[in-house]
Amino acid sequence: MSDQADLTQNPPLAPHLVCAGAAEAIDFYVRAFGAEEVMRLPGSDGKLMHSCVLINGSPVMIVDESIDWGLRGPLSLGGSPVTLNLGVPDADAWADRAVAAGATLAMPVSEQFWGDRYGVVVDPFGHQWALVTPVRSLNQEELADAMAATTPTTG
């Protein structure tokens, strides 16, 4: 068994996304994030019971929404409190590619006080993706000062 197979079968931590239309989600992630499909396991009804892709080297498991099994995606739930943080070499280019593939830009990419270029897209299945490119390193004191400078004071 290869190291890649080991990682996708038993990763230290991997998101398991529920999507209304898991096969379409895989196709979207390939276009938007350059995902590499590792495997699909369709059920007898054609819905995906399990699948795995690698996005930027990390495994992401994807399953079809199934209300009967208690599997609901963000669109059925009215959104998700979870944002997937994706470290990329060029957040601007990745956001542009995701939007061109069908994502919605929720927060334009810009330089943030903590030292990253950071923006958020929402995929067509309701999952939020933060696209992050480090541009400068800050120590704890510099980070606290930068945060204080951007936080409005109340009077």
KAWOTA-V978033 format. One record per residue. N is the residue number from 1. RES is the residue in three letters. SS is DSSP state (H for helix, E for strand, - for the rest). D_FIRST is the distance of its C-alpha to the first C-alpha in Angstrom with 2 decimals. Layout:
{{N & RES & SS & D_FIRST} {N & RES & SS & D_FIRST}}
This chain:
{{1 & MET & - & 0.00} {2 & SER & - & 3.80} {3 & ASP & H & 6.74} {4 & GLN & H & 8.27} {5 & ALA & H & 6.27} {6 & ASP & H & 6.83} {7 & LEU & H & 10.30} {8 & THR & H & 11.17} {9 & GLN & H & 10.43} {10 & ASN & - & 12.25} {11 & PRO & - & 14.23} {12 & PRO & - & 17.20} {13 & LEU & - & 19.54} {14 & ALA & - & 19.44} {15 & PRO & - & 22.37} {16 & HIS & E & 22.39} {17 & LEU & E & 25.12} {18 & VAL & E & 27.36} {19 & CYS & E & 28.93} {20 & ALA & - & 31.67} {21 & GLY & - & 29.97} {22 & ALA & H & 26.24} {23 & ALA & H & 25.66} {24 & GLU & H & 28.49} {25 & ALA & H & 27.10} {26 & ILE & H & 23.83} {27 & ASP & H & 26.10} {28 & PHE & H & 28.24} {29 & TYR & H & 25.47} {30 & VAL & H & 24.38} {31 & ARG & H & 28.05} {32 & ALA & H & 29.03} {33 & PHE & H & 26.19} {34 & GLY & - & 24.05} {35 & ALA & - & 21.20} {36 & GLU & E & 18.07} {37 & GLU & E & 17.14} {38 & VAL & E & 13.56} {39 & MET & E & 14.54} {40 & ARG & E & 17.75} {41 & LEU & E & 18.71} {42 & PRO & E & 22.43} {43 & GLY & - & 24.74} {44 & SER & - & 27.49} {45 & ASP & - & 29.85} {46 & GLY & - & 27.66} {47 & LYS & - & 27.10} {48 & LEU & E & 23.64} {49 & MET & E & 22.59} {50 & HIS & E & 19.50} {51 & SER & E & 18.05} {52 & CYS & E & 16.31} {53 & VAL & E & 17.27} {54 & LEU & E & 16.92} {55 & ILE & E & 20.45} {56 & ASN & - & 21.11} {57 & GLY & - & 17.54} {58 & SER & E & 17.75} {59 & PRO & E & 16.32} {60 & VAL & E & 19.19} {61 & MET & E & 19.09} {62 & ILE & E & 21.94} {63 & VAL & E & 23.73} {64 & ASP & E & 27.02} {65 & GLU & - & 30.11} {66 & SER & E & 31.32} {67 & ILE & H & 34.62} {68 & ASP & H & 34.57} {69 & TRP & H & 31.41} {70 & GLY & - & 32.79} {71 & LEU & E & 30.47} {72 & ARG & - & 32.74} {73 & GLY & - & 32.10} {74 & PRO & H & 34.38} {75 & LEU & H & 36.69} {76 & SER & H & 37.50} {77 & LEU & H & 37.95} {78 & GLY & - & 40.14} {79 & GLY & - & 37.77} {80 & SER & - & 35.24} {81 & PRO & - & 35.95} {82 & VAL & - & 32.48} {83 & THR & E & 31.93} {84 & LEU & E & 28.50} {85 & ASN & E & 28.90} {86 & LEU & E & 27.19} {87 & GLY & E & 27.64} {88 & VAL & - & 28.22} {89 & PRO & - & 29.90} {90 & ASP & - & 32.86} {91 & ALA & H & 33.69} {92 & ASP & H & 36.61} {93 & ALA & H & 34.68} {94 & TRP & H & 31.90} {95 & ALA & H & 34.63} {96 & ASP & H & 36.44} {97 & ARG & H & 33.38} {98 & ALA & H & 32.67} {99 & VAL & H & 36.35} {100 & ALA & H & 36.44} {101 & ALA & H & 33.54} {102 & GLY & - & 35.56} {103 & ALA & - & 35.18} {104 & THR & E & 38.36} {105 & LEU & E & 39.30} {106 & ALA & E & 40.14} {107 & MET & E & 40.79} {108 & PRO & E & 41.36} {109 & VAL & E & 39.48} {110 & SER & E & 41.75} {111 & GLU & E & 41.80} {112 & GLN & - & 41.83} {113 & PHE & - & 43.66} {114 & TRP & - & 40.50} {115 & GLY & - & 39.56} {116 & ASP & E & 37.11} {117 & ARG & E & 37.66} {118 & TYR & E & 36.77} {119 & GLY & E & 37.16} {120 & VAL & E & 36.01} {121 & VAL & E & 35.21} {122 & VAL & E & 34.92} {123 & ASP & - & 32.68} {124 & PRO & - & 34.20} {125 & PHE & - & 32.49} {126 & GLY & - & 34.21} {127 & HIS & - & 31.53} {128 & GLN & E & 32.86} {129 & TRP & E & 31.02} {130 & ALA & E & 32.47} {131 & LEU & E & 31.86} {132 & VAL & E & 32.31} {133 & THR & E & 32.96} {134 & PRO & E & 34.31} {135 & VAL & - & 37.54} {136 & ARG & - & 39.09} {137 & SER & - & 38.44} {138 & LEU & - & 40.92} {139 & ASN & - & 41.49} {140 & GLN & H & 42.43} {141 & GLU & H & 46.15} {142 & GLU & H & 45.80} {143 & LEU & H & 43.64} {144 & ALA & H & 46.31} {145 & ASP & H & 49.06} {146 & ALA & H & 47.31} {147 & MET & H & 46.78} {148 & ALA & H & 50.42} {149 & ALA & H & 51.63} {150 & THR & H & 49.92} {151 & THR & - & 50.78} {152 & PRO & - & 54.13} {153 & THR & - & 56.63} {154 & THR & - & 58.61} {155 & GLY & - & 62.30}}
